[in-house]
């Protein structure tokens, strides 16, 4: 499965060929279908979010090493274009928008300052951006697509989502012969010395489904962290909503399928379609 590099940092971004694109859309359709069958409605997020919104979630305190921000150019300082294929910091204005490294942030911002009518499910897909120490084809990209299904509401509702989709992911993996392993992962949404951090040590909040050392899906519970930060209220009473999410890194699925099916994208596509029919 050859990967065509686009202009930019070597290996950081890619352009998918038609077969890869068809496979990615098939995968996304399956994952989206699982969400809508469970009652999720789709929302469409923007590719950038205000820095002030992302800062509410401690993104720049907990994940500064991953963060990208978008800055306009000071047009009067630009003369002959970028030097050495880059713009120097002197010609950049203040960055007021951030490029999110996870899709689900937009789901919480969409429900900000609202009282939920009932336990809620939404699904959304977006480009995610991560400033990695290195890039490696489809396995690790600067920009990749992440499909998520997000639960908001009671704690029981959020845990149901994780149990339901853990089973679906495991069945889909088995049908494709991927042999994914479910492993505990760290996710520092919470301050290291806070009560939530202690609770996270006692009860894991993130599990990743890995093929070798590559995580291609995860299930995550956030308790009421995002409910508090966005003032999302429960339907009955004044408590803040609990949230959880299931995430699929679409290009990473392509990387694993490329390995398992030895570069035969068409055969991988047929296998995905068959497995998708079995796990509905």
Secondary structure, DSSP 4 states (H G I P E B T S, - for coil): ---EEPSSSTTT-EE--HHHHHHHHHHHHHHHHHHHHTT-EE----S-EEHHHHHTTTHHHH-TTT-EEE--B-GGG-SSS-BTTB--GGGB----EEE-SSSTHHHHHHTTT-B-SSSEEEEEEEEEE---S--BGGGB-SEEEEEEEEEEE-HHHHHHHHHHHHHHHHHHHHHHT---EEEE-----S-TTSHHHHHHHHS--EEEEEETTEEEEEEEEEETHHHHHTTPBPSSSSPBPEEEEEEEEHHHHHHHHHHHTTT-HHHHHHHHHHHHHH--
